[in-house]
């Protein structure tokens, strides 16, 4: 399938499983993602205080690697959010911390609910050079190509799936 990039933004991400939550400052963004069943659509509710932002997103892989995707999203008003948020979906709760290390933006996602204990760091290099993950984090492994640790798959995995996945990396959570 050919992917049109006319309205999309390309993300070139690398992700790492962290052994602990790094020391971060500021306030996290509270994110609730709803992965609509049977689709590639994601409804996102994000808030750092007020106002709450609602978006509809769509991601399409550009190749075989999940680290490069075309993302299209648009903002929803309250009526649109109300109409779409009733669709059957798998839900994922995350606190996203944004930080800059040595001039490089890094997002640290701390998961809640059944995925509590999972901490991922993400760097989107855009079209710039790949600098990897800078010092100041506790990386266990790079997981950029691990399909089990991508949003929609995480929402579907449940606690048992997460425990099994993390066990493959030598990480054990209660």
The 8 nearest C-alpha neighbors of each residue, nearest first, counted from 0:
[[1, 2, 61, 3, 59, 62, 60, 63],
 [2, 0, 3, 61, 4, 59, 62, 60],
 [3, 1, 4, 0, 61, 59, 69, 60],
 [4, 2, 5, 1, 6, 7, 69, 0],
 [3, 5, 7, 6, 2, 69, 8, 9],
 [4, 6, 3, 7, 8, 2, 71, 69],
 [7, 5, 4, 71, 8, 3, 70, 72],
 [8, 6, 71, 4, 70, 69, 5, 9],
 [7, 9, 70, 69, 71, 10, 6, 4],
 [8, 10, 69, 68, 70, 7, 11, 67],
 [11, 9, 68, 67, 12, 125, 123, 69],
 [12, 10, 67, 123, 125, 66, 124, 9],
 [13, 11, 123, 66, 122, 10, 124, 67],
 [12, 14, 143, 122, 121, 66, 123, 15],
 [13, 15, 121, 143, 142, 120, 141, 12],
 [16, 14, 141, 120, 142, 119, 140, 138],
 [15, 17, 119, 140, 139, 138, 118, 141],
 [18, 16, 138, 137, 139, 118, 19, 119],
 [17, 19, 137, 139, 138, 16, 20, 118],
 [20, 18, 17, 21, 137, 118, 136, 138],
 [19, 21, 118, 22, 17, 18, 109, 137],
 [22, 20, 136, 23, 19, 137, 135, 107],
 [21, 23, 20, 24, 135, 136, 19, 98],
 [24, 22, 21, 25, 96, 98, 20, 97],
 [23, 25, 26, 22, 98, 96, 27, 97],
 [26, 24, 27, 23, 96, 97, 98, 28],
 [25, 27, 28, 24, 47, 96, 23, 97],
 [28, 26, 96, 95, 94, 29, 47, 25],
 [27, 29, 47, 95, 46, 94, 30, 45],
 [28, 30, 94, 46, 45, 93, 27, 47],
 [31, 29, 45, 93, 44, 92, 94, 28],
 [30, 32, 92, 44, 91, 43, 93, 45],
 [33, 31, 43, 91, 90, 42, 34, 30],
 [32, 34, 90, 42, 88, 41, 89, 35],
 [35, 33, 41, 88, 89, 151, 40, 36],
 [36, 34, 88, 40, 38, 87, 33, 41],
 [37, 35, 88, 38, 87, 34, 89, 86],
 [36, 38, 35, 39, 40, 88, 34, 87],
 [39, 37, 40, 36, 35, 34, 41, 57],
 [38, 40, 57, 58, 41, 35, 37, 34],
 [41, 39, 57, 38, 35, 56, 34, 42],
 [40, 42, 34, 56, 33, 55, 35, 43],
 [41, 43, 55, 33, 32, 54, 56, 34],
 [44, 42, 32, 54, 53, 31, 41, 45],
 [43, 45, 53, 31, 52, 30, 32, 54],
 [46, 44, 30, 52, 29, 51, 43, 28],
 [47, 45, 51, 29, 28, 48, 52, 49],
 [46, 48, 28, 49, 29, 27, 26, 45],
 [47, 49, 46, 50, 51, 28, 29, 26],
 [50, 48, 51, 47, 46, 52, 45, 28],
 [49, 51, 52, 48, 46, 47, 45, 53],
 [50, 52, 46, 49, 45, 53, 44, 48],
 [53, 51, 45, 44, 46, 50, 54, 74],
 [54, 52, 44, 75, 43, 74, 45, 80],
 [55, 53, 74, 43, 75, 73, 42, 56],
 [54, 56, 42, 72, 73, 41, 43, 74],
 [57, 55, 72, 41, 71, 40, 42, 54],
 [56, 58, 40, 71, 70, 39, 72, 41],
 [59, 57, 70, 69, 68, 71, 39, 60],
 [60, 58, 69, 68, 61, 70, 57, 2],
 [59, 61, 68, 62, 67, 65, 69, 58],
 [60, 62, 68, 67, 59, 69, 2, 63],
 [63, 61, 60, 64, 67, 65, 68, 59],
 [62, 64, 65, 60, 61, 67, 66, 144],
 [63, 65, 66, 62, 67, 144, 60, 61],
 [66, 64, 67, 144, 60, 63, 68, 146],
 [65, 67, 12, 64, 11, 143, 13, 144],
 [68, 66, 11, 65, 10, 61, 60, 64],
 [69, 67, 60, 61, 10, 59, 9, 70],
 [68, 70, 9, 59, 7, 8, 58, 60],
 [71, 69, 58, 7, 8, 57, 9, 68],
 [70, 72, 7, 57, 56, 6, 8, 58],
 [73, 71, 56, 55, 57, 54, 70, 74],
 [72, 74, 54, 55, 75, 56, 71, 53],
 [73, 75, 54, 53, 55, 76, 72, 52],
 [76, 74, 53, 54, 79, 80, 77, 73],
 [75, 77, 79, 78, 80, 74, 53, 81],
 [76, 78, 80, 79, 81, 75, 53, 82],
 [77, 79, 81, 80, 76, 82, 75, 83],
 [80, 78, 82, 76, 81, 77, 75, 83],
 [79, 81, 77, 83, 78, 82, 84, 75],
 [82, 80, 78, 84, 79, 83, 77, 85],
 [81, 83, 79, 80, 84, 78, 85, 86],
 [84, 82, 80, 85, 81, 86, 79, 42],
 [83, 85, 81, 86, 80, 82, 42, 33],
 [86, 84, 83, 82, 87, 81, 88, 80],
 [87, 85, 84, 83, 88, 35, 36, 82],
 [88, 86, 36, 35, 85, 89, 84, 34],
 [89, 87, 35, 36, 34, 33, 86, 90],
 [88, 90, 34, 154, 33, 155, 35, 91],
 [89, 91, 33, 32, 154, 88, 34, 92],
 [90, 92, 32, 154, 31, 33, 93, 89],
 [93, 91, 31, 111, 30, 110, 32, 112],
 [94, 92, 110, 30, 109, 111, 95, 29],
 [93, 95, 29, 109, 28, 108, 27, 30],
 [96, 94, 108, 28, 27, 107, 93, 109],
 [95, 97, 27, 107, 106, 108, 28, 94],
 [98, 96, 106, 105, 107, 95, 99, 104],
 [97, 99, 105, 104, 106, 100, 96, 23],
 [98, 100, 104, 103, 102, 105, 101, 97],
 [99, 101, 103, 102, 104, 98, 133, 105],
 [100, 102, 103, 99, 133, 104, 134, 98],
 [101, 103, 100, 99, 104, 98, 105, 133],
 [102, 104, 100, 99, 101, 105, 122, 133],
 [105, 103, 99, 98, 100, 102, 122, 106],
 [106, 104, 122, 98, 121, 99, 97, 103],
 [105, 107, 97, 121, 120, 96, 108, 98],
 [108, 106, 120, 96, 95, 119, 121, 97],
 [107, 109, 95, 119, 118, 94, 93, 110],
 [110, 108, 118, 94, 93, 117, 95, 107],
 [111, 109, 93, 115, 117, 114, 92, 108],
 [110, 112, 115, 114, 92, 93, 113, 109],
 [111, 113, 114, 115, 92, 110, 91, 93],
 [112, 114, 158, 115, 157, 111, 110, 161],
 [113, 115, 112, 111, 110, 158, 117, 116],
 [116, 114, 111, 110, 112, 117, 113, 109],
 [115, 117, 114, 172, 118, 110, 111, 109],
 [116, 118, 115, 110, 114, 109, 119, 16],
 [119, 117, 109, 17, 108, 16, 20, 110],
 [118, 120, 16, 108, 15, 17, 107, 121],
 [121, 119, 107, 15, 14, 106, 108, 16],
 [122, 120, 14, 106, 13, 105, 107, 15],
 [121, 123, 105, 13, 12, 124, 14, 106],
 [124, 122, 12, 11, 125, 10, 13, 121],
 [123, 125, 127, 11, 129, 126, 122, 12],
 [126, 124, 11, 123, 127, 10, 9, 12],
 [125, 127, 124, 128, 11, 10, 129, 9],
 [128, 126, 124, 125, 129, 130, 123, 11],
 [129, 127, 130, 124, 126, 125, 131, 123],
 [128, 130, 131, 124, 127, 126, 123, 13],
 [131, 129, 128, 132, 133, 124, 103, 127],
 [132, 130, 129, 133, 13, 122, 124, 128],
 [133, 131, 130, 134, 122, 136, 15, 121],
 [132, 134, 131, 135, 100, 136, 130, 101],
 [135, 133, 136, 132, 100, 137, 101, 138],
 [134, 136, 133, 137, 21, 100, 22, 132],
 [135, 137, 134, 21, 138, 17, 133, 132],
 [136, 138, 17, 18, 19, 139, 135, 21],
 [139, 137, 17, 140, 16, 136, 18, 15],
 [138, 140, 17, 16, 18, 137, 141, 15],
 [141, 139, 16, 138, 15, 142, 168, 17],
 [140, 142, 15, 143, 14, 16, 139, 138],
 [141, 143, 145, 15, 14, 144, 140, 16],
 [144, 142, 14, 13, 145, 66, 141, 15],
 [145, 143, 142, 65, 146, 64, 66, 141],
 [146, 144, 142, 147, 143, 148, 149, 65],
 [145, 147, 148, 149, 144, 152, 65, 143],
 [146, 148, 145, 152, 149, 153, 164, 156],
 [147, 149, 146, 153, 145, 152, 150, 142],
 [148, 150, 152, 146, 147, 153, 151, 145],
 [151, 149, 153, 152, 154, 148, 91, 34],
 [150, 152, 154, 153, 149, 34, 155, 89],
 [153, 151, 155, 154, 147, 149, 150, 156],
 [154, 152, 156, 150, 155, 151, 148, 149],
 [153, 155, 151, 91, 152, 89, 156, 90],
 [154, 156, 152, 153, 157, 89, 151, 90],
 [157, 155, 160, 153, 154, 152, 161, 158],
 [156, 158, 160, 159, 155, 113, 161, 154],
 [157, 159, 113, 161, 160, 114, 162, 156],
 [160, 158, 162, 161, 157, 163, 156, 164],
 [161, 159, 156, 163, 157, 158, 162, 164],
 [160, 162, 164, 158, 163, 159, 165, 156],
 [161, 163, 159, 165, 160, 164, 166, 158],
 [164, 162, 166, 160, 161, 165, 159, 167],
 [165, 163, 161, 167, 166, 162, 160, 147],
 [164, 166, 170, 168, 167, 162, 163, 161],
 [167, 165, 169, 163, 170, 168, 164, 171],
 [166, 168, 165, 164, 169, 163, 170, 162],
 [169, 167, 165, 166, 170, 164, 140, 139],
 [168, 170, 166, 167, 171, 165, 139, 164],
 [171, 169, 165, 166, 168, 172, 167, 18],
 [172, 170, 166, 169, 165, 173, 162, 168],
 [173, 171, 116, 162, 170, 165, 117, 166],
 [172, 171, 162, 116, 115, 158, 170, 159]]
